[in-house]
């Protein structure tokens, strides 16, 4: 692999491909998952409902999209 290339992975939870640094699943503390599913698991552990999770992740994704541009 060349320097700067990112490894493509498939998240076992959502099934999406991602290249970002993986999160570690809170379910088994071993399995690498996509950062979005990692954030969801963290938010769930704090009792945040799915609708609010969606809103938070939308803001996070918008921020990262702005940084890429």
KABEL-V585837 format. One record per pair of residues at least 6 apart in sequence whose C-alpha atoms are under 7 Angstrom apart, sorted by the first residue. I is the first residue (numbers start at 0). J is the second residue. D is the distance in Angstrom with one decimal. If there is no record, write none. Layout:
# KABEL-V585837
i;j;d
I;J;D
I;J;D
This chain:
# KABEL-V585837
i;j;d
5;18;5.6
6;18;5.6
7;16;6.5
7;17;5.8
7;18;4.8
8;16;5.5
8;17;5.4
8;18;6.2
9;15;5.5
9;16;4.4
9;17;6.3
10;16;6.4
10;32;5.0
10;33;5.4
11;32;6.5
17;33;6.4
21;31;5.5
21;32;5.5
21;33;5.2
21;34;5.7
22;31;5.6
22;32;5.2
22;33;5.9
22;34;5.2
22;37;5.3
23;29;5.9
23;30;5.6
23;31;4.7
23;32;5.9
23;37;6.7
24;30;5.4
24;31;6.1
24;32;6.1
24;37;6.3
25;40;6.7
39;52;6.5
42;52;6.7
